[in-house]
Every structure is written in structure tokens, then in C-alpha cells.
Amino acid sequence: MLPKQLRERHGLREGVKLDVSEDGASIRLTPQPAPIEIVEEDGRLVAVGGAPVTDEDVRAILDDIRR
């Protein structure tokens, strides 16, 4: 089991699928992108699914844009 802080830092939540690769004495776990489906809601196309976006994600994106 991975420590909670590590899981939270890398967005690893229950149900996230991982790719596993081996490099010598180390193992790399890489989250697979969550599938997204486009559906029509009230006459508009909306993306459904994908990874949840946290407040930290939004702040990081805004910081990158402002630089």
C-alpha cells in the first residue's frame, strides 16, 4: 500500500488504473488517463468522466497561465 500523502500528491484515488513498468531495481506506477465521453445535455455537448479537478489543480493552471 502506498502512503496516503503520496497517493494524494499524485492524484491516485480508488479505481484509478495504473501502468506498471520496471527499470532495474525500481518500479514506476503511472496513472492511466481516465476515459472521457462526450454526451449531449440540454442541447449542449458536455465532457463526462475523466479525473476530478481539485482546487490545487486550478491554482496550478492559473499560476502557469500568469507566468
C-alpha positions in Angstrom: 0.0 0.0 0.0 1.2 3.5 -0.8 1.2 6.1 1.9 -1.8 8.5 1.9 0.3 11.6 1.3 1.9 10.1 -1.7 -1.4 9.0 -3.2 -3.0 12.4 -2.7 0.1 14.2 -4.1 -0.2 12.2 -7.3 -4.0 12.1 -7.6 -4.2 8.3 -7.0 -7.7 7.6 -6.0 -9.7 4.4 -5.7 -10.4 2.9 -9.1 -7.6 4.7 -10.9 -5.9 2.3 -13.3 -2.1 2.2 -13.3 0.5 1.3 -15.9 3.4 -0.5 -14.3 6.9 -0.5 -15.7 10.2 -1.9 -14.3 13.6 -0.3 -14.7 16.4 -2.3 -13.0 15.7 -2.2 -9.2 12.8 0.3 -9.5 9.1 0.1 -10.3 7.2 3.0 -11.9 3.5 3.4 -11.4 1.8 5.8 -13.9 -1.9 6.6 -13.8 -3.7 5.9 -17.0 -5.8 8.8 -18.3 -9.4 8.4 -17.2 -11.8 7.9 -20.2 -13.9 10.8 -21.2 -17.2 10.6 -23.0 -19.0 13.4 -24.9 -22.7 13.5 -24.3 -25.5 15.9 -25.1 -27.2 17.6 -22.1 -29.8 20.3 -22.6 -28.7 20.7 -26.2 -25.0 21.2 -25.3 -22.1 18.8 -25.7 -20.5 18.0 -22.3 -17.5 16.0 -21.4 -18.3 13.4 -18.8 -15.8 11.3 -16.8 -12.1 11.9 -16.6 -10.2 12.7 -13.5 -11.7 15.0 -10.9 -10.2 18.5 -10.8 -9.2 19.8 -7.4 -8.7 23.4 -6.2 -5.0 22.8 -6.3 -5.2 21.8 -9.9 -7.0 25.0 -10.8 -4.5 27.1 -8.9 -1.5 25.5 -10.6 -3.1 26.0 -14.0 -3.8 29.7 -13.3 -0.2 30.2 -11.9 1.2 28.7 -15.2 -1.0 30.9 -17.3 0.0 34.1 -15.4 3.7 33.4 -15.9 
